[in-house]
Amino acid sequence: MPNAEKLAKKQSYFDKLIDLCVNHPQALLVGIDHVASKQMQDIRIELRGKAVVLMGKNTMIRKGLSMGHEKYPEAGLDKLRAGINGNMGFIFATNCTLDDIRDVITKYRMTAAAKTGQTSMVDIALPSGPTGMDPSQTAFFQALNIGTKIVKGQIELVTDFKILHIGNKVSPSAAVLLGKLGIKPFEYGMEVQQVYQDGAVFAAAVLDIKEEVLIQKFLGGVA
């Protein structure tokens, strides 16, 4: 691509980012690690006409926000710039609420099987009791030193057993057993990291605060 064309493309991106921040100042900053292209496509399709999904390299995003801050210092784009980190992008609400966007993001989260060598993002415990597996598969439990017994032709766990720990690697034996049990312990999808609204940046938890609570806090402050 010729230099002039590259520059024009970059400028077009900057203009779009700044325009969205200034004219549609309600957005979710979302992390997109491990988001499959099909998930991204489905989210874009469902939000069409309601919101604008804008991705980009961090360097491009930061530069665009810096340019926007110089032009519109009251828009709070410097605060937005400070939160740009890792693989992420924006979803601007143009004809819907931020809650509507989050609902769509949640809808397209996907479960995934544990793979050997992955770092576990969750704690998973196998509950005591029947497993639905026949006695010929006892070796899969023995490999992890899980106490079992045979009851009515199937394997039962004697006690609960924590098979995955947050931050630990998934062992080959754990990956195989979870697969045998039909357990997909991991979830992948967009993660809301921050909320941008009218020049202010908030933690994602603000979306969980109900309107009634905000009204009560406001009335309490007025009183």
Rosetta constraint file for C-alpha pairs under 8 A:
AtomPair CA 1 CA 5 HARMONIC 6.38 0.50
AtomPair CA 1 CA 6 HARMONIC 6.39 0.50
AtomPair CA 2 CA 6 HARMONIC 6.34 0.50
AtomPair CA 3 CA 7 HARMONIC 6.24 0.50
AtomPair CA 4 CA 8 HARMONIC 6.15 0.50
AtomPair CA 5 CA 9 HARMONIC 6.15 0.50
AtomPair CA 6 CA 10 HARMONIC 6.24 0.50
AtomPair CA 7 CA 11 HARMONIC 6.10 0.50
AtomPair CA 8 CA 12 HARMONIC 6.09 0.50
AtomPair CA 9 CA 13 HARMONIC 6.36 0.50
AtomPair CA 10 CA 14 HARMONIC 6.28 0.50
AtomPair CA 10 CA 60 HARMONIC 7.84 0.50
AtomPair CA 11 CA 15 HARMONIC 6.07 0.50
AtomPair CA 12 CA 16 HARMONIC 6.17 0.50
AtomPair CA 13 CA 17 HARMONIC 6.17 0.50
AtomPair CA 13 CA 64 HARMONIC 7.87 0.50
AtomPair CA 14 CA 18 HARMONIC 6.12 0.50
AtomPair CA 14 CA 60 HARMONIC 7.70 0.50
AtomPair CA 14 CA 61 HARMONIC 7.72 0.50
AtomPair CA 14 CA 63 HARMONIC 7.86 0.50
AtomPair CA 14 CA 64 HARMONIC 4.74 0.50
AtomPair CA 14 CA 65 HARMONIC 7.87 0.50
AtomPair CA 14 CA 67 HARMONIC 7.94 0.50
AtomPair CA 15 CA 19 HARMONIC 5.96 0.50
AtomPair CA 15 CA 64 HARMONIC 7.73 0.50
AtomPair CA 16 CA 20 HARMONIC 6.13 0.50
AtomPair CA 17 CA 21 HARMONIC 6.24 0.50
AtomPair CA 17 CA 54 HARMONIC 7.79 0.50
AtomPair CA 17 CA 61 HARMONIC 7.86 0.50
AtomPair CA 17 CA 64 HARMONIC 6.74 0.50
AtomPair CA 17 CA 65 HARMONIC 7.61 0.50
AtomPair CA 18 CA 22 HARMONIC 6.13 0.50
AtomPair CA 18 CA 64 HARMONIC 6.80 0.50
AtomPair CA 18 CA 65 HARMONIC 6.78 0.50
AtomPair CA 18 CA 68 HARMONIC 5.45 0.50
AtomPair CA 19 CA 23 HARMONIC 5.76 0.50
AtomPair CA 19 CA 24 HARMONIC 7.67 0.50
AtomPair CA 20 CA 24 HARMONIC 5.07 0.50
AtomPair CA 20 CA 25 HARMONIC 6.83 0.50
AtomPair CA 20 CA 92 HARMONIC 6.99 0.50
AtomPair CA 21 CA 25 HARMONIC 4.92 0.50
AtomPair CA 21 CA 26 HARMONIC 7.62 0.50
AtomPair CA 21 CA 75 HARMONIC 7.55 0.50
AtomPair CA 21 CA 77 HARMONIC 7.72 0.50
AtomPair CA 21 CA 92 HARMONIC 7.95 0.50
AtomPair CA 22 CA 72 HARMONIC 7.83 0.50
AtomPair CA 22 CA 75 HARMONIC 6.41 0.50
AtomPair CA 24 CA 92 HARMONIC 6.62 0.50
AtomPair CA 24 CA 93 HARMONIC 6.68 0.50
AtomPair CA 24 CA 94 HARMONIC 6.03 0.50
AtomPair CA 25 CA 92 HARMONIC 7.43 0.50
AtomPair CA 25 CA 93 HARMONIC 7.96 0.50
AtomPair CA 25 CA 196 HARMONIC 6.85 0.50
AtomPair CA 25 CA 197 HARMONIC 5.38 0.50
AtomPair CA 25 CA 198 HARMONIC 5.07 0.50
AtomPair CA 25 CA 199 HARMONIC 6.93 0.50
AtomPair CA 26 CA 92 HARMONIC 5.85 0.50
AtomPair CA 26 CA 93 HARMONIC 5.63 0.50
AtomPair CA 26 CA 94 HARMONIC 7.99 0.50
AtomPair CA 26 CA 98 HARMONIC 7.19 0.50
AtomPair CA 26 CA 195 HARMONIC 7.65 0.50
AtomPair CA 26 CA 196 HARMONIC 5.55 0.50
AtomPair CA 26 CA 197 HARMONIC 4.47 0.50
AtomPair CA 26 CA 198 HARMONIC 6.52 0.50
AtomPair CA 27 CA 90 HARMONIC 6.44 0.50
AtomPair CA 27 CA 91 HARMONIC 5.36 0.50
AtomPair CA 27 CA 92 HARMONIC 4.19 0.50
AtomPair CA 27 CA 93 HARMONIC 5.79 0.50
AtomPair CA 27 CA 98 HARMONIC 6.89 0.50
AtomPair CA 27 CA 195 HARMONIC 6.05 0.50
AtomPair CA 27 CA 196 HARMONIC 5.08 0.50
AtomPair CA 27 CA 197 HARMONIC 6.54 0.50
AtomPair CA 28 CA 90 HARMONIC 5.72 0.50
AtomPair CA 28 CA 91 HARMONIC 5.28 0.50
AtomPair CA 28 CA 92 HARMONIC 6.61 0.50
AtomPair CA 28 CA 98 HARMONIC 7.13 0.50
AtomPair CA 28 CA 192 HARMONIC 6.38 0.50
AtomPair CA 28 CA 193 HARMONIC 7.47 0.50
AtomPair CA 28 CA 194 HARMONIC 6.04 0.50
AtomPair CA 28 CA 195 HARMONIC 4.79 0.50
AtomPair CA 28 CA 196 HARMONIC 6.16 0.50
AtomPair CA 29 CA 88 HARMONIC 6.92 0.50
AtomPair CA 29 CA 89 HARMONIC 5.82 0.50
AtomPair CA 29 CA 90 HARMONIC 4.77 0.50
AtomPair CA 29 CA 91 HARMONIC 6.69 0.50
AtomPair CA 29 CA 192 HARMONIC 5.99 0.50
AtomPair CA 29 CA 193 HARMONIC 5.60 0.50
AtomPair CA 29 CA 194 HARMONIC 5.08 0.50
AtomPair CA 29 CA 195 HARMONIC 6.13 0.50
AtomPair CA 29 CA 196 HARMONIC 7.40 0.50
AtomPair CA 30 CA 88 HARMONIC 5.41 0.50
AtomPair CA 30 CA 89 HARMONIC 5.49 0.50
AtomPair CA 30 CA 90 HARMONIC 6.07 0.50
AtomPair CA 30 CA 91 HARMONIC 7.49 0.50
AtomPair CA 30 CA 190 HARMONIC 5.95 0.50
AtomPair CA 30 CA 191 HARMONIC 5.25 0.50
AtomPair CA 30 CA 192 HARMONIC 4.49 0.50
AtomPair CA 30 CA 193 HARMONIC 5.40 0.50
AtomPair CA 30 CA 194 HARMONIC 7.17 0.50
AtomPair CA 31 CA 86 HARMONIC 7.42 0.50
AtomPair CA 31 CA 87 HARMONIC 5.81 0.50
AtomPair CA 31 CA 88 HARMONIC 4.30 0.50
AtomPair CA 31 CA 89 HARMONIC 6.71 0.50
AtomPair CA 31 CA 190 HARMONIC 5.59 0.50
AtomPair CA 31 CA 191 HARMONIC 4.94 0.50
AtomPair CA 31 CA 192 HARMONIC 6.40 0.50
AtomPair CA 31 CA 193 HARMONIC 6.41 0.50
AtomPair CA 32 CA 87 HARMONIC 5.60 0.50
AtomPair CA 32 CA 88 HARMONIC 5.29 0.50
AtomPair CA 32 CA 89 HARMONIC 7.37 0.50
AtomPair CA 32 CA 189 HARMONIC 6.92 0.50
AtomPair CA 32 CA 190 HARMONIC 5.07 0.50
AtomPair CA 32 CA 191 HARMONIC 6.75 0.50
AtomPair CA 33 CA 87 HARMONIC 5.98 0.50
AtomPair CA 33 CA 88 HARMONIC 7.69 0.50
AtomPair CA 33 CA 189 HARMONIC 7.74 0.50
AtomPair CA 33 CA 190 HARMONIC 7.45 0.50
AtomPair CA 34 CA 188 HARMONIC 6.25 0.50
AtomPair CA 34 CA 189 HARMONIC 6.96 0.50
AtomPair CA 35 CA 39 HARMONIC 6.46 0.50
AtomPair CA 35 CA 40 HARMONIC 6.88 0.50
AtomPair CA 35 CA 188 HARMONIC 6.30 0.50
AtomPair CA 35 CA 189 HARMONIC 5.16 0.50
AtomPair CA 35 CA 190 HARMONIC 6.42 0.50
AtomPair CA 36 CA 40 HARMONIC 6.44 0.50
AtomPair CA 36 CA 189 HARMONIC 7.84 0.50
AtomPair CA 37 CA 41 HARMONIC 6.11 0.50
AtomPair CA 38 CA 42 HARMONIC 6.10 0.50
AtomPair CA 39 CA 43 HARMONIC 6.20 0.50
AtomPair CA 39 CA 108 HARMONIC 6.19 0.50
AtomPair CA 39 CA 109 HARMONIC 7.69 0.50
AtomPair CA 39 CA 189 HARMONIC 7.40 0.50
AtomPair CA 40 CA 44 HARMONIC 6.21 0.50
AtomPair CA 41 CA 45 HARMONIC 6.19 0.50
AtomPair CA 42 CA 46 HARMONIC 6.18 0.50
AtomPair CA 42 CA 108 HARMONIC 7.53 0.50
AtomPair CA 43 CA 47 HARMONIC 6.11 0.50
AtomPair CA 43 CA 104 HARMONIC 6.66 0.50
AtomPair CA 43 CA 105 HARMONIC 6.73 0.50
AtomPair CA 43 CA 108 HARMONIC 7.07 0.50
AtomPair CA 44 CA 48 HARMONIC 6.04 0.50
AtomPair CA 44 CA 52 HARMONIC 7.91 0.50
AtomPair CA 44 CA 53 HARMONIC 6.61 0.50
AtomPair CA 46 CA 104 HARMONIC 7.36 0.50
AtomPair CA 47 CA 51 HARMONIC 5.40 0.50
AtomPair CA 47 CA 52 HARMONIC 7.37 0.50
AtomPair CA 47 CA 101 HARMONIC 7.46 0.50
AtomPair CA 47 CA 104 HARMONIC 7.67 0.50
AtomPair CA 48 CA 52 HARMONIC 7.29 0.50
AtomPair CA 49 CA 94 HARMONIC 7.80 0.50
AtomPair CA 49 CA 95 HARMONIC 6.89 0.50
AtomPair CA 50 CA 93 HARMONIC 6.54 0.50
AtomPair CA 50 CA 94 HARMONIC 5.61 0.50
AtomPair CA 50 CA 95 HARMONIC 4.34 0.50
AtomPair CA 50 CA 96 HARMONIC 5.40 0.50
AtomPair CA 51 CA 91 HARMONIC 6.49 0.50
AtomPair CA 51 CA 92 HARMONIC 5.38 0.50
AtomPair CA 51 CA 93 HARMONIC 4.54 0.50
AtomPair CA 51 CA 94 HARMONIC 4.89 0.50
AtomPair CA 51 CA 95 HARMONIC 6.20 0.50
AtomPair CA 51 CA 96 HARMONIC 6.86 0.50
AtomPair CA 51 CA 101 HARMONIC 7.69 0.50
AtomPair CA 52 CA 90 HARMONIC 8.00 0.50
AtomPair CA 52 CA 91 HARMONIC 5.54 0.50
AtomPair CA 52 CA 92 HARMONIC 5.11 0.50
AtomPair CA 52 CA 93 HARMONIC 6.73 0.50
AtomPair CA 52 CA 94 HARMONIC 6.94 0.50
AtomPair CA 53 CA 89 HARMONIC 7.60 0.50
AtomPair CA 53 CA 90 HARMONIC 5.89 0.50
AtomPair CA 53 CA 91 HARMONIC 4.46 0.50
AtomPair CA 53 CA 92 HARMONIC 6.51 0.50
AtomPair CA 54 CA 89 HARMONIC 5.89 0.50
AtomPair CA 54 CA 90 HARMONIC 5.17 0.50
AtomPair CA 54 CA 91 HARMONIC 6.21 0.50
AtomPair CA 54 CA 92 HARMONIC 7.92 0.50
AtomPair CA 55 CA 88 HARMONIC 6.93 0.50
AtomPair CA 55 CA 89 HARMONIC 4.42 0.50
AtomPair CA 55 CA 90 HARMONIC 6.30 0.50
AtomPair CA 56 CA 60 HARMONIC 6.50 0.50
AtomPair CA 56 CA 61 HARMONIC 6.34 0.50
AtomPair CA 56 CA 88 HARMONIC 7.77 0.50
AtomPair CA 56 CA 89 HARMONIC 6.51 0.50
AtomPair CA 57 CA 61 HARMONIC 6.24 0.50
AtomPair CA 57 CA 87 HARMONIC 7.96 0.50
AtomPair CA 58 CA 62 HARMONIC 5.96 0.50
AtomPair CA 58 CA 84 HARMONIC 6.60 0.50
AtomPair CA 58 CA 85 HARMONIC 7.03 0.50
AtomPair CA 58 CA 86 HARMONIC 7.52 0.50
AtomPair CA 58 CA 87 HARMONIC 7.71 0.50
AtomPair CA 58 CA 88 HARMONIC 7.84 0.50
AtomPair CA 59 CA 63 HARMONIC 6.12 0.50
AtomPair CA 60 CA 64 HARMONIC 6.07 0.50
AtomPair CA 61 CA 65 HARMONIC 6.14 0.50
AtomPair CA 61 CA 81 HARMONIC 7.75 0.50
AtomPair CA 61 CA 84 HARMONIC 7.77 0.50
AtomPair CA 62 CA 66 HARMONIC 6.11 0.50
AtomPair CA 62 CA 81 HARMONIC 5.62 0.50
AtomPair CA 62 CA 84 HARMONIC 7.12 0.50
AtomPair CA 63 CA 67 HARMONIC 6.21 0.50
AtomPair CA 64 CA 68 HARMONIC 6.13 0.50
AtomPair CA 65 CA 69 HARMONIC 6.00 0.50
AtomPair CA 65 CA 77 HARMONIC 5.61 0.50
AtomPair CA 65 CA 78 HARMONIC 6.83 0.50
AtomPair CA 65 CA 80 HARMONIC 7.55 0.50
AtomPair CA 65 CA 81 HARMONIC 6.01 0.50
AtomPair CA 66 CA 70 HARMONIC 6.39 0.50
AtomPair CA 66 CA 77 HARMONIC 7.17 0.50
AtomPair CA 66 CA 78 HARMONIC 6.68 0.50
AtomPair CA 66 CA 81 HARMONIC 7.34 0.50
AtomPair CA 67 CA 71 HARMONIC 6.50 0.50
AtomPair CA 68 CA 72 HARMONIC 5.74 0.50
AtomPair CA 68 CA 73 HARMONIC 7.57 0.50
AtomPair CA 68 CA 77 HARMONIC 6.69 0.50
AtomPair CA 69 CA 73 HARMONIC 4.68 0.50
AtomPair CA 69 CA 74 HARMONIC 7.69 0.50
AtomPair CA 69 CA 75 HARMONIC 6.98 0.50
AtomPair CA 69 CA 76 HARMONIC 7.02 0.50
AtomPair CA 69 CA 77 HARMONIC 5.27 0.50
AtomPair CA 69 CA 78 HARMONIC 6.04 0.50
AtomPair CA 73 CA 77 HARMONIC 7.31 0.50
AtomPair CA 74 CA 199 HARMONIC 6.95 0.50
AtomPair CA 75 CA 198 HARMONIC 7.01 0.50
AtomPair CA 75 CA 199 HARMONIC 4.58 0.50
AtomPair CA 76 CA 80 HARMONIC 6.66 0.50
AtomPair CA 76 CA 198 HARMONIC 7.93 0.50
AtomPair CA 76 CA 199 HARMONIC 4.24 0.50
AtomPair CA 76 CA 200 HARMONIC 6.11 0.50
AtomPair CA 77 CA 81 HARMONIC 6.02 0.50
AtomPair CA 77 CA 199 HARMONIC 6.95 0.50
AtomPair CA 78 CA 82 HARMONIC 6.45 0.50
AtomPair CA 79 CA 83 HARMONIC 7.04 0.50
AtomPair CA 79 CA 200 HARMONIC 7.30 0.50
AtomPair CA 79 CA 201 HARMONIC 6.55 0.50
AtomPair CA 80 CA 84 HARMONIC 7.12 0.50
AtomPair CA 80 CA 196 HARMONIC 7.22 0.50
AtomPair CA 80 CA 201 HARMONIC 6.45 0.50
AtomPair CA 83 CA 194 HARMONIC 7.72 0.50
AtomPair CA 84 CA 88 HARMONIC 7.41 0.50
AtomPair CA 91 CA 101 HARMONIC 7.76 0.50
AtomPair CA 93 CA 97 HARMONIC 6.11 0.50
AtomPair CA 93 CA 98 HARMONIC 6.29 0.50
AtomPair CA 93 CA 101 HARMONIC 7.47 0.50
AtomPair CA 96 CA 100 HARMONIC 6.29 0.50
AtomPair CA 96 CA 101 HARMONIC 7.49 0.50
AtomPair CA 97 CA 101 HARMONIC 6.65 0.50
AtomPair CA 98 CA 102 HARMONIC 6.29 0.50
AtomPair CA 98 CA 207 HARMONIC 7.94 0.50
AtomPair CA 99 CA 103 HARMONIC 6.16 0.50
AtomPair CA 99 CA 207 HARMONIC 7.01 0.50
AtomPair CA 100 CA 104 HARMONIC 6.51 0.50
AtomPair CA 101 CA 105 HARMONIC 6.32 0.50
AtomPair CA 102 CA 106 HARMONIC 6.09 0.50
AtomPair CA 102 CA 192 HARMONIC 7.74 0.50
AtomPair CA 103 CA 107 HARMONIC 6.12 0.50
AtomPair CA 104 CA 108 HARMONIC 6.57 0.50
AtomPair CA 105 CA 109 HARMONIC 6.74 0.50
AtomPair CA 105 CA 189 HARMONIC 7.25 0.50
AtomPair CA 105 CA 190 HARMONIC 6.24 0.50
AtomPair CA 106 CA 189 HARMONIC 7.64 0.50
AtomPair CA 106 CA 190 HARMONIC 7.93 0.50
AtomPair CA 108 CA 189 HARMONIC 6.81 0.50
AtomPair CA 109 CA 187 HARMONIC 6.50 0.50
AtomPair CA 109 CA 188 HARMONIC 5.59 0.50
AtomPair CA 109 CA 189 HARMONIC 4.56 0.50
AtomPair CA 109 CA 190 HARMONIC 7.34 0.50
AtomPair CA 110 CA 187 HARMONIC 5.41 0.50
AtomPair CA 110 CA 188 HARMONIC 5.23 0.50
AtomPair CA 110 CA 189 HARMONIC 6.42 0.50
AtomPair CA 111 CA 184 HARMONIC 5.95 0.50
AtomPair CA 111 CA 185 HARMONIC 6.98 0.50
AtomPair CA 111 CA 186 HARMONIC 5.54 0.50
AtomPair CA 111 CA 187 HARMONIC 4.38 0.50
AtomPair CA 111 CA 188 HARMONIC 6.36 0.50
AtomPair CA 112 CA 184 HARMONIC 5.05 0.50
AtomPair CA 112 CA 185 HARMONIC 6.53 0.50
AtomPair CA 112 CA 186 HARMONIC 5.11 0.50
AtomPair CA 112 CA 187 HARMONIC 5.97 0.50
AtomPair CA 112 CA 188 HARMONIC 7.32 0.50
AtomPair CA 113 CA 175 HARMONIC 7.86 0.50
AtomPair CA 113 CA 178 HARMONIC 7.77 0.50
AtomPair CA 113 CA 179 HARMONIC 6.89 0.50
AtomPair CA 113 CA 183 HARMONIC 6.91 0.50
AtomPair CA 113 CA 184 HARMONIC 4.20 0.50
AtomPair CA 113 CA 185 HARMONIC 6.19 0.50
AtomPair CA 113 CA 186 HARMONIC 6.48 0.50
AtomPair CA 114 CA 118 HARMONIC 7.14 0.50
AtomPair CA 114 CA 170 HARMONIC 7.02 0.50
AtomPair CA 114 CA 175 HARMONIC 5.45 0.50
AtomPair CA 114 CA 178 HARMONIC 7.30 0.50
AtomPair CA 114 CA 179 HARMONIC 7.70 0.50
AtomPair CA 114 CA 184 HARMONIC 6.47 0.50
AtomPair CA 114 CA 185 HARMONIC 6.48 0.50
AtomPair CA 114 CA 186 HARMONIC 6.78 0.50
AtomPair CA 115 CA 170 HARMONIC 6.62 0.50
AtomPair CA 115 CA 172 HARMONIC 7.73 0.50
AtomPair CA 115 CA 175 HARMONIC 5.62 0.50
AtomPair CA 116 CA 169 HARMONIC 7.50 0.50
AtomPair CA 116 CA 170 HARMONIC 5.13 0.50
AtomPair CA 116 CA 171 HARMONIC 5.43 0.50
AtomPair CA 116 CA 172 HARMONIC 5.00 0.50
AtomPair CA 116 CA 174 HARMONIC 7.95 0.50
AtomPair CA 116 CA 175 HARMONIC 5.80 0.50
AtomPair CA 117 CA 169 HARMONIC 5.24 0.50
AtomPair CA 117 CA 170 HARMONIC 5.13 0.50
AtomPair CA 117 CA 171 HARMONIC 6.35 0.50
AtomPair CA 117 CA 172 HARMONIC 7.62 0.50
AtomPair CA 118 CA 169 HARMONIC 5.37 0.50
AtomPair CA 118 CA 170 HARMONIC 5.39 0.50
AtomPair CA 119 CA 166 HARMONIC 7.51 0.50
AtomPair CA 119 CA 167 HARMONIC 5.63 0.50
AtomPair CA 119 CA 168 HARMONIC 5.47 0.50
AtomPair CA 119 CA 169 HARMONIC 4.44 0.50
AtomPair CA 119 CA 170 HARMONIC 6.23 0.50
AtomPair CA 120 CA 164 HARMONIC 6.59 0.50
AtomPair CA 120 CA 165 HARMONIC 6.33 0.50
AtomPair CA 120 CA 166 HARMONIC 5.05 0.50
AtomPair CA 120 CA 167 HARMONIC 5.40 0.50
AtomPair CA 120 CA 168 HARMONIC 5.68 0.50
AtomPair CA 120 CA 169 HARMONIC 6.03 0.50
AtomPair CA 120 CA 170 HARMONIC 6.39 0.50
AtomPair CA 120 CA 186 HARMONIC 7.99 0.50
AtomPair CA 121 CA 165 HARMONIC 7.85 0.50
AtomPair CA 121 CA 166 HARMONIC 5.11 0.50
AtomPair CA 121 CA 167 HARMONIC 6.38 0.50
AtomPair CA 121 CA 186 HARMONIC 7.15 0.50
AtomPair CA 122 CA 164 HARMONIC 6.99 0.50
AtomPair CA 122 CA 165 HARMONIC 6.33 0.50
AtomPair CA 122 CA 166 HARMONIC 4.82 0.50
AtomPair CA 122 CA 167 HARMONIC 7.95 0.50
AtomPair CA 122 CA 185 HARMONIC 7.55 0.50
AtomPair CA 122 CA 186 HARMONIC 7.43 0.50
AtomPair CA 123 CA 162 HARMONIC 7.26 0.50
AtomPair CA 123 CA 163 HARMONIC 7.76 0.50
AtomPair CA 123 CA 164 HARMONIC 5.19 0.50
AtomPair CA 123 CA 165 HARMONIC 4.55 0.50
AtomPair CA 123 CA 166 HARMONIC 5.28 0.50
AtomPair CA 124 CA 162 HARMONIC 5.74 0.50
AtomPair CA 124 CA 163 HARMONIC 5.82 0.50
AtomPair CA 124 CA 164 HARMONIC 4.94 0.50
AtomPair CA 124 CA 165 HARMONIC 6.75 0.50
AtomPair CA 124 CA 185 HARMONIC 7.30 0.50
AtomPair CA 125 CA 160 HARMONIC 6.45 0.50
AtomPair CA 125 CA 161 HARMONIC 5.29 0.50
AtomPair CA 125 CA 162 HARMONIC 3.90 0.50
AtomPair CA 125 CA 163 HARMONIC 5.62 0.50
AtomPair CA 125 CA 164 HARMONIC 6.96 0.50
AtomPair CA 126 CA 160 HARMONIC 5.55 0.50
AtomPair CA 126 CA 161 HARMONIC 5.10 0.50
AtomPair CA 126 CA 162 HARMONIC 6.10 0.50
AtomPair CA 126 CA 163 HARMONIC 6.74 0.50
AtomPair CA 127 CA 157 HARMONIC 7.22 0.50
AtomPair CA 127 CA 159 HARMONIC 6.91 0.50
AtomPair CA 127 CA 160 HARMONIC 4.45 0.50
AtomPair CA 127 CA 161 HARMONIC 6.60 0.50
AtomPair CA 128 CA 156 HARMONIC 6.93 0.50
AtomPair CA 128 CA 157 HARMONIC 4.60 0.50
AtomPair CA 128 CA 158 HARMONIC 5.55 0.50
AtomPair CA 128 CA 159 HARMONIC 4.51 0.50
AtomPair CA 128 CA 160 HARMONIC 4.58 0.50
AtomPair CA 128 CA 161 HARMONIC 7.52 0.50
AtomPair CA 129 CA 156 HARMONIC 4.85 0.50
AtomPair CA 129 CA 157 HARMONIC 5.03 0.50
AtomPair CA 129 CA 158 HARMONIC 6.64 0.50
AtomPair CA 129 CA 159 HARMONIC 7.54 0.50
AtomPair CA 130 CA 151 HARMONIC 7.93 0.50
AtomPair CA 130 CA 154 HARMONIC 6.90 0.50
AtomPair CA 130 CA 155 HARMONIC 6.05 0.50
AtomPair CA 130 CA 156 HARMONIC 4.17 0.50
AtomPair CA 130 CA 157 HARMONIC 6.48 0.50
AtomPair CA 131 CA 154 HARMONIC 7.12 0.50
AtomPair CA 131 CA 155 HARMONIC 5.84 0.50
AtomPair CA 131 CA 156 HARMONIC 5.64 0.50
AtomPair CA 131 CA 157 HARMONIC 7.23 0.50
AtomPair CA 131 CA 181 HARMONIC 7.37 0.50
AtomPair CA 132 CA 154 HARMONIC 6.03 0.50
AtomPair CA 132 CA 155 HARMONIC 6.79 0.50
AtomPair CA 132 CA 181 HARMONIC 8.00 0.50
AtomPair CA 133 CA 137 HARMONIC 6.71 0.50
AtomPair CA 133 CA 154 HARMONIC 5.53 0.50
AtomPair CA 133 CA 155 HARMONIC 5.65 0.50
AtomPair CA 133 CA 181 HARMONIC 7.76 0.50
AtomPair CA 134 CA 138 HARMONIC 7.70 0.50
AtomPair CA 134 CA 153 HARMONIC 6.31 0.50
AtomPair CA 134 CA 154 HARMONIC 4.50 0.50
AtomPair CA 134 CA 155 HARMONIC 5.87 0.50
AtomPair CA 135 CA 150 HARMONIC 6.68 0.50
AtomPair CA 135 CA 153 HARMONIC 6.75 0.50
AtomPair CA 135 CA 154 HARMONIC 5.68 0.50
AtomPair CA 135 CA 155 HARMONIC 5.73 0.50
AtomPair CA 137 CA 141 HARMONIC 7.71 0.50
AtomPair CA 138 CA 142 HARMONIC 6.34 0.50
AtomPair CA 138 CA 148 HARMONIC 7.90 0.50
AtomPair CA 138 CA 155 HARMONIC 7.08 0.50
AtomPair CA 139 CA 143 HARMONIC 6.09 0.50
AtomPair CA 140 CA 144 HARMONIC 7.28 0.50
AtomPair CA 140 CA 173 HARMONIC 7.01 0.50
AtomPair CA 140 CA 176 HARMONIC 7.67 0.50
AtomPair CA 140 CA 177 HARMONIC 6.05 0.50
AtomPair CA 141 CA 145 HARMONIC 6.37 0.50
AtomPair CA 141 CA 146 HARMONIC 5.27 0.50
AtomPair CA 141 CA 147 HARMONIC 7.59 0.50
AtomPair CA 141 CA 148 HARMONIC 7.53 0.50
AtomPair CA 141 CA 177 HARMONIC 7.30 0.50
AtomPair CA 142 CA 146 HARMONIC 5.76 0.50
AtomPair CA 142 CA 147 HARMONIC 7.57 0.50
AtomPair CA 143 CA 173 HARMONIC 6.45 0.50
AtomPair CA 144 CA 173 HARMONIC 6.74 0.50
AtomPair CA 144 CA 174 HARMONIC 7.34 0.50
AtomPair CA 146 CA 157 HARMONIC 7.35 0.50
AtomPair CA 146 CA 161 HARMONIC 6.93 0.50
AtomPair CA 147 CA 157 HARMONIC 6.02 0.50
AtomPair CA 147 CA 158 HARMONIC 5.51 0.50
AtomPair CA 147 CA 159 HARMONIC 7.04 0.50
AtomPair CA 148 CA 155 HARMONIC 6.46 0.50
AtomPair CA 148 CA 156 HARMONIC 5.44 0.50
AtomPair CA 148 CA 157 HARMONIC 4.52 0.50
AtomPair CA 148 CA 158 HARMONIC 5.22 0.50
AtomPair CA 149 CA 155 HARMONIC 5.85 0.50
AtomPair CA 149 CA 156 HARMONIC 5.33 0.50
AtomPair CA 149 CA 157 HARMONIC 6.57 0.50
AtomPair CA 149 CA 158 HARMONIC 6.67 0.50
AtomPair CA 150 CA 154 HARMONIC 5.50 0.50
AtomPair CA 150 CA 155 HARMONIC 4.77 0.50
AtomPair CA 150 CA 156 HARMONIC 5.99 0.50
AtomPair CA 151 CA 155 HARMONIC 6.42 0.50
AtomPair CA 151 CA 156 HARMONIC 6.54 0.50
AtomPair CA 163 CA 174 HARMONIC 6.52 0.50
AtomPair CA 164 CA 168 HARMONIC 7.30 0.50
AtomPair CA 164 CA 170 HARMONIC 6.92 0.50
AtomPair CA 164 CA 174 HARMONIC 7.71 0.50
AtomPair CA 170 CA 174 HARMONIC 6.34 0.50
AtomPair CA 170 CA 175 HARMONIC 6.41 0.50
AtomPair CA 171 CA 175 HARMONIC 6.21 0.50
AtomPair CA 172 CA 176 HARMONIC 6.24 0.50
AtomPair CA 173 CA 177 HARMONIC 6.16 0.50
AtomPair CA 174 CA 178 HARMONIC 6.03 0.50
AtomPair CA 175 CA 179 HARMONIC 6.20 0.50
AtomPair CA 176 CA 180 HARMONIC 6.24 0.50
AtomPair CA 177 CA 181 HARMONIC 6.19 0.50
AtomPair CA 178 CA 182 HARMONIC 6.15 0.50
AtomPair CA 178 CA 183 HARMONIC 5.19 0.50
AtomPair CA 178 CA 184 HARMONIC 7.26 0.50
AtomPair CA 179 CA 183 HARMONIC 5.99 0.50
AtomPair CA 179 CA 184 HARMONIC 7.42 0.50
AtomPair CA 192 CA 204 HARMONIC 5.94 0.50
AtomPair CA 193 CA 203 HARMONIC 6.80 0.50
AtomPair CA 193 CA 204 HARMONIC 5.46 0.50
AtomPair CA 194 CA 201 HARMONIC 6.76 0.50
AtomPair CA 194 CA 202 HARMONIC 5.72 0.50
AtomPair CA 194 CA 203 HARMONIC 4.83 0.50
AtomPair CA 194 CA 204 HARMONIC 4.74 0.50
AtomPair CA 195 CA 201 HARMONIC 5.60 0.50
AtomPair CA 195 CA 202 HARMONIC 4.99 0.50
AtomPair CA 195 CA 203 HARMONIC 6.12 0.50
AtomPair CA 195 CA 204 HARMONIC 5.79 0.50
AtomPair CA 195 CA 206 HARMONIC 7.74 0.50
AtomPair CA 196 CA 200 HARMONIC 5.79 0.50
AtomPair CA 196 CA 201 HARMONIC 4.59 0.50
AtomPair CA 196 CA 202 HARMONIC 6.42 0.50
AtomPair CA 197 CA 201 HARMONIC 6.44 0.50
AtomPair CA 197 CA 202 HARMONIC 7.99 0.50
AtomPair CA 202 CA 206 HARMONIC 6.61 0.50
AtomPair CA 205 CA 209 HARMONIC 7.28 0.50
AtomPair CA 209 CA 213 HARMONIC 6.70 0.50
AtomPair CA 209 CA 214 HARMONIC 7.28 0.50
AtomPair CA 210 CA 214 HARMONIC 6.68 0.50
AtomPair CA 211 CA 215 HARMONIC 6.26 0.50
AtomPair CA 212 CA 216 HARMONIC 6.15 0.50
AtomPair CA 213 CA 217 HARMONIC 6.16 0.50
AtomPair CA 214 CA 218 HARMONIC 6.09 0.50
AtomPair CA 215 CA 219 HARMONIC 6.07 0.50
AtomPair CA 216 CA 220 HARMONIC 5.96 0.50
AtomPair CA 217 CA 221 HARMONIC 6.13 0.50
AtomPair CA 218 CA 222 HARMONIC 6.22 0.50
AtomPair CA 219 CA 223 HARMONIC 6.07 0.50
